[in-house]
C-alpha cells in the first residue's frame, strides 16, 4: 500500500475517532439513554433508619481550608451520633493536625501519619479503622450542602448500589460564585446520560459515598481514587454506581492555569494507570459499561496521539486542496488556542474561543501524563492545587 494511501486512511480514521470522542459520543449516549435507559430513583424507606456514616477527609498541609471544612461537616443534616468525622493527615508539616485536634471535643477524629505516602495509602490504612457502614469520601477544600449526605445515603437502602456520586459545582475562589464552564457542564451532561443507562464511570472525588464492605485496597500510586474505587467494586461484585444530582458539593477552581494543567496531567497518568486494573471492563459482558468505558475513557486517552497523527497525515497530503485546507485549519486552531487563553471571559464569544485553549491544554496534559506513566515518574504524592488565601 502506498504511503499516501496510508496517510489518507490515517487522516480519516483519526478525524472520525476525534469527532466521535468529543462530539459524537455525547449525542450517541444521550440517544441510547433515552431509548434504553430510565432515570434511576432512590428506594423509599423510613426516614428514621439511617446507617452509621464515616466521613473521611485525607489532608496534606490543608491548614488554610480545614477549619471551614470541619465546620461544614459538623453542620450536616444527619442524625446525631450517626456521623463519624475522620481527618487522615498525610505527613502534614503545617497546622493541619493541630486544627483537627482542636475539634476533638466535637467528635472529630484524627488519624495522623508521620510520613507522607499519598492519598491512596491514607485510604488503604484508614479504611479498616472507620466505624461506618458507609464511607463518604471528600476533600479538604470541598464544602457540602447540609442535605447532601442524606441524599447520598438514601440510595444504600438498595443492596445493589455500591457507590453514589454527588454533584460537584465549581466556585470562583475570588468571588465565591458558581463558575461551571461549558466543559464542566458538558461532562456533567454525559455523566447524567451514563447514569440513566446504568453505565456511570466513577464519581466526583469531592463527593462520593461507598459501602465500606465493598472497598478493595488500591495501588499506592493511584491518583484517581474516584474512578478506581467504584469501578473496582463493580468488577468484583457487579454493584451499581449511581449519580445523585441533588447531593451538591462546592469546590474552588484552581487559582491559575498552571495548577489546572498539573492537575490534568496527574489525572491523565492516573487514568492510564487505572487501565492496568480496570481493563476487564472492556469485555462486552459488561454491556453498556464496556461501551461507555471505551468511549469516554479509553478513546479520550488516545486523543493526543490521534491529533498528532491527524496533523502529520495532513502535512503529508498537503498537495491536495482538501488536506491543505485541513492542515491550515488545524494550524489556525492551535494558534487561536494560544491567543484565546489571554482573552477575558466576556463577551460570550470569548468563552467559546477559550474552549480551544482548554481543549489543547487538556490534550497536552494527557500527553505529559502519558510520558509520566511510561517512565513511572508520577508518584502517589503530589503538590495540592493552591488554595485561595494560601501564601506561595
N, C-alpha and C positions, 0 to 999 in steps of 0.2 A: 504494500500500500504506500502510495506516495506521501511525502512529508506534508504537502499542502492539504491532502485529503484528511490526514490525521488531524491537522490543525483545525480544519473545518468541523470535524466531528467533536473535537475537544471544545471548540468555541460554543457550539450549540448545546452540548451536554452541560457545560458549566453554566451557561446562561440560564438554561432551564432549571437546573438544580438551585441556583441562587434565587431565581424568581420564586420557585416553589417554597424554599426555606423561609423567605421573609414575607411574601405576599400570597402565594398560592395556599400554603398550609393554613393560615388563619381563615381563609374562605372555605377550604375543604372541611376543617374541623368544625366550623360553625354549621355548615350544611349537615354534616354527619350527626352532630349533636342534636339538631332539630328533627332529623328523620329517625335516628336510632336511640337517642338519649331521652332523658327526662330529668327535671330538676330534683335532686335528692332532698328529702325532707327529714328533719330530726325526729326520732321516735317520741311519742307522747309519754309522759310519766309524771309521777308525783313530785312536785317541786320540793318536797321535804327530803327526798332521797338524793343526797349528793355525796360523791366519794371524796376521800381524802386526796388532796392535790399537793404535789411538791412543785414549787416554782424554783427553778434552778437558773441562777444568773452567773455564768462564767465571767470573770473580770480580770483584766490585766491593766494596772495603772489607770483606773477609772474614777479617780477622786473628784474630777470635775462634774460628773453626772450621777455618781452612785447614790448620793443622798436623795436627789429628786426621784431616782428610780425606786428606792425603797419606800419613800413616802407614797409614791404611786401604787406600789404593790400592797401596802397596808390599807389603802383606800378602796381596794377591790370589793365589789359587791358579791361576797361569797360567805356561806355560813361560818360563824365564829368557831374556831377550833378545827376547821376542815382545810385550812391552807397553811402549808409549811413553806417558809421563805428561806432559801439557802443561797448564799454567795460563795462561789468557788474562786478563791483568789489564786491566780496562776503565777506565783512568784512575784507579786507586785512589789515595786520599790518605792511607791508613794504612799499616800494615806488611805488607800483602798481598804485594807484590812482594819485599820483603826475606825473608819467610818462604819463598816459592817458591825464591829464590836459595839459601837455606840448604840446600835439598835437591838442589842441582845435582849434588853428588858422588854422589848415589844415583840419578841418572838422570832427575831431574825437569827439565823444560824450561820456561822462562818466555818467554812472548810478551807483552811489556809495551807497552801502547798509552798514549800520553801523554794523549790526550783521551778523555773519557768519551762514548761514542756509542751504547751499548746492546748487549745480548746478541746481537741479530741481526747487527750489524756485526762483532762479535767472531767469530761463527761463520763469516760470509762470508769474512773476511780470514784467519782461521786455517786454515780447511779445506784450501786448496791447499798449505799448508806442512807438513801432517801426513804422516807416513810410512806409517801403517797402511792396510791394505786395508779394514779395518772400523774405524768410529769409534764409541766408546762415549761417549754424552752423559751428563753427570752434573753435579749442582750441588755447590757447596762445602759445603753443610750436609747432604749425603746420604752415608750410610755403607752400603757394600755388604757382603753376606756373602762370605766368601772364595771360595766356589764359584760365585758369581753370574755371573762373566764367562764361564766355561766353559759354563754353562747357556745363556747367550745366544748365544755364538759357534757352538755346535754346529749351530744351525739354518741357518747360512750355507753348509753343505755342500749345501743345496738351492738351486740357482741361481735359483729363482723367488721366494725370500724376499728382500725388500728391507730390512725393518725388523723388529726383535724388541723387544718391550716387556716389561720385567720387572714384578715385583710390588712395590708400594711400601707399606710399613707406616708408620703414623703413631705417633709416640712422644711421650709427655708430657715436655716439657723439664725439668720439676722432678723427676719421679720416675723417668724413664728406662724406663717400661713402655709396652707396646703399648696404645694407646687408640683403635684403629679404631672409630669410631662406627657407628651404624646406617646413616647416609647413605653413608659410605665403603664399607661392606660392600655396600650396595645398588648403588653404582656399579661395584664390582668384580664383582658377580654379572652385571650387564649386560655388562661387558667380556668375561667368560668366555663368555657366550652368543653374543655377536657373533663372538668368536674361533672358536667351534665352527662357526658359519655361514660363516666365511671373509669376514666383513664388519666387521672391527675398525676402529675410528676412532681413529687417532692412538696416542699412547703416554703413559707417565708421565714427566714431564720429568726426574725424578731418576734414572731408569734406563731407557735405551733405546739400542740399537745399530743402526747403519745402514751400508750399503755406501757408502764414500767416492765411488765412481763414480756413485752414484745421488743425490748431493747436488746440489740446484739452489739457487743463491743466493736468499735470501728477502728481502722488503722490509725496510728498516731499521727500520720501525715495528712489526715483528712481535713480539708478546709471548707467543704460544703456539706456539713452535717445535716442541713435541712433537706438535702437531696438523698444522701446515703441512708440515713436512719429510717425514714419512711419506706423507701423502696426496698431496702434490705429486709425489713419486716414483711413487706408484701411478698418478696421472693420466698421467704421462709415459711410463711403461714397463709398467704393468699388474702390477707386482710385488706380492707378498703382504706383509701385515703380520700378525705372529703374536704371541700372548701367551704368555710363559713364566712360569708361576706359581712355579716352583722357583728362579728368579733373583730373590732377595729383596734389597731395599734398605730402609733405615730413615731416616726424616726427622722432625725435630721439628715439632710443630704450631705455629701462630702463637701467641705468648705472650699475646695479648689479642684481643678481638673486633674491635677497630678494625683491627688488622693483617690479620685474616682478611677483613674487609669490603673493605679496599683491594685485597687480592689478587683477590678475586672480581670487583670492579669492573674491575680491569685485565684480567683474563681475559675478562670479558664484552666489553670493547672489542676485545680480540684475536680472540675468536671471530667477532665481526661483521666485522672486517677480513678474516679468513680466508675469508669467503664471497665476497669480491671475487676471490679466486684459485681457490677450490675449488668454486664453484657448478656447474661441469660435472658434478660427481659426482651431481647430482640427475637427470641423464639416466638413464632406465631401462636404457640399455645397460650400466650398471654393476651391474645386478642387485641383489643383497641389499645391497650397499654404498649404493646410492641410497636404499633403504628405511631403512637404519639412519641414514644421514646426515640425512635429513629428520626422522625420528622422534626421534633422540637429540640432534641439534644444532640444526637449524633451528627445530623446534617449541618446544624449550626456550627459545630466544632470544626467541620470540614470547610466552611465557607472562606476563611482566609486563603486557603490554598486554591480553592475554586476561583477566587478573584484574581490571584496571581496567574493562574493558567489562562483565564479569560483575557487578561491583559497581554500575556505573551503570545497567545494564538492570534489576537488582533494585530499585534505587531508583525507577525509572520505573514499575515494575509493583507497587509496594508495597501497592496497594489490594487486590490478590488475595492470599488467605491463603497460598497456596503460595510466592509470591515474597516475601511479607512474612517468612515463616519463613526463606527463603533469605538475605534481607538481614540478619536478626537473627543467623543462623548465621555469616555472613561477618564481621560486626562483632565478634561474640563471639570468633571465631577470631583476629582481629587483636589484640584486647585480651589474649587469652591469650598470644599470642606476645610481647607487651610485658612481661608479668609472668614468663613462663616462663624468659626469659633470665637472670633473677636467682635462679633456683632452683638448689640444689646438684644434682650428678649422681645422687645417691642419695636416696631409694629408686628402684627401677627405673621406677616410674610417672612420676617426674620426667623421666627420659630421654626418654620419649615426648612429654611436654609440651614439652620443649626442642626437639623436632623442628619445632614450629610456629615457633619463633624462627629456626631455621636456614632453613626454607622462605621465610619472609617476608624475612629478611635477604638470602638468595640472590637473590630476585627484585628487591629494592630495588637491590642491587649491579648486577644486569643492567641495570636502568633507568638507573643512573648511567653504566654502561659504554656504553649506547646513546647518551646525550647527548654523551659524550666522543667517540664515533665520529662523530656528526653534525657536531660543531663542530671535530673534528680536534685536540682538546686533549691526547690521550694520546700521549706521545712514546715512542720506543723505549727510553728510560731510565726507571728508576723507583727509588724507595727500597725496598731489600730489606726483607723481613719481619724484625723484630728477632730476634736470636739470644739464646739463654739465656746469661746472664752478660755480655751486652753492656750497656754504660752507655748511658742515654738521651741 
